[in-house]
Amino acid sequence: MVEIDRRSALTFGIATASTLAVSGPTFATAGPTEGREVAPGVRRIAYGKRESMIPAYKTVGLRDVTYQPGASSSNSSMANDMVCHMLEGELTVEAGREMKFVAKKGDVWTCVKGMPENARNTGTTVAIMRVTDLMA
């Protein structure tokens, strides 16, 4: 077993902290002014689109939708199929009369083109929903 003195431990700790400090922001730490505001307290941050290899879809895209506590959005008709994933926080989601649920961190669900969806951040922290758009 290798012994480590205090000076080596301190150097290692500083090097580790420096690496974390300069590694930069991640998708989950998007700032409050990034992207475009789509409703009060709700921002859409687009990351990009690309041609799809899935025969049913021409293009795929990736975006985050951030909700400040108490913020909500309403969509009467989804423009395309999509897969949604809760990165942080939680949202109360209503998808028509038949479907109402609370999406918590780590949850995944799908939306179908044309279906309505309303979402509200009922938590006390920022909620981040990652959306993979599947466009025909």
N, C-alpha and C positions, 0 to 999 in steps of 0.2 A: 504494500500500500504506500502511496506517495504522500508525504506530509507537505502541507501548504502553510506557509507562514502568513502573518497578517498582511504584510505588504503585497504578496501575490494575490491574496483574496481580495484586497481592496482594488488592485489593478484590474482583476477579472471583473469585479462588480461594476467599475466605471466603464470598462469596455462594453459590457453587456448593456448598460443603461444608455450609452452613447449610440449604440446600434439601434436600439428601440426608438430613440428620440429622432434619429435622422431617417428612419425607414419610410416616413411620409404617411399621408392619410390613406385609408382603405375605402372601399365602397360603403362600408357600414358607418363611416365617420364623415359622410358628406356634410358640408357646412350648410347653415340655415339659409344662405343666399344662392346656393348652387341650383342650376336648372331653371325651370320656369314655374311660376306660381299658377296653379290651375283652379284653386279655390282658396279662400282664406285659411292659412296655416297648412296648405297642402302643396307640395312641390313635386314636379316630375323632372327626373334627371335621366336623360337618354345617353346610353353608352355606345350604341352603334347597331348597324343592320348588316346583314350579309345574305347572299343567295342561299336558299335552303337545299339540302340534299334529300329531304323528305318529299316524296312525289306529290303529296297533297298540298304542299305549301311552296310558294315561290320565294318568300323572304322570311327570315327570322330576325328578331330584334331583342335587345335587352335594355331594361330601364328600371329605375327605382322610383317609388312614389313614397315620399316622406310625409307623415302626418304629425303635427304638433299635438300635444294633449288637448282633447276636446274638438279638434278639427274633423271635418267630414267632407266627403265627396259624393256626388250623385251622378250616375250614368244610366240613362234610360235604355241604351242599346249598345252592347259591346261591338266595336268596329271589326273585331277578328277573334279567332280562338286564341287562348292564352293559358299559360301555366303560371300560377302565383305562388310565392314562397315568402313567409314572414321571416325577415332577417333579425328584426329587433321589435320589442314591444308586443302589443296586441291590438287587433281591430275587431269590432263587431261588424259582420258582413251580412247584408241582406241581398239575396239573389232571387228576386221574385217572391211570390207569396209562399212558396213551398220550402224555401231554403233560407235559414237564418242560423248563423253560428259565430262563435268567437274564435278567430284565428290567433294562435299564440306562437311565440318564437319557435321556429322550426317546422311549423305546419305548412303543408302544400295542398293546393286545390286547383281546379281547372274552371275555366269560364268558356262558354260557347258563344260564338258570334250571334249577336242579336239579343242576348239575354240582358236583363237589367241588373245593375249592381250598385248598392249604396254601401259605403264604408264609413265608420266613425271610430276614432281613437278614444276609447273610454278609459284608457290607462293614464298613468301619471308621467310616463316617459315618451319620448319620440318613438313612433312606430315606423318601421321601414318595410315596405312590401316590394320584393323584387319580382318583376314581371318579364316573362319570356313571351313575346308576341309571335304568333304563328300566322303569317299573312299569305292568303291565297293569291 
